[in-house]
Amino acid sequence: MQENFSITAPVYCASRAVCMHFDISRTTLWRLAQLEGFPEPLKLGRAVRYRLDEVEAFLRDQEA
């Protein structure tokens, strides 16, 4: 018996890519990041990456 597994890795995006994906400015992303509950970015040295699914969930919750 063979089972099908679907493994999806989280997508990490730079600030610029997050802004393009959600059609927001970098200033708006910075303001959102100041809000309580906004997902913490992953920091690798000077590089900052956001999990796209967490940002999307945060924005969806803000609309509700």
Number of C-alpha atoms within 10 A of each C-alpha: 2 4 5 5 6 6 6 6 6 11 11 17 17 15 18 13 15 21 16 11 12 13 10 12 14 15 10 12 16 11 10 16 15 10 9 7 9 14 18 13 18 14 10 8 6 6 10 14 19 20 17 19 13 17 20 15 12 15 14 10 9 8 6 5
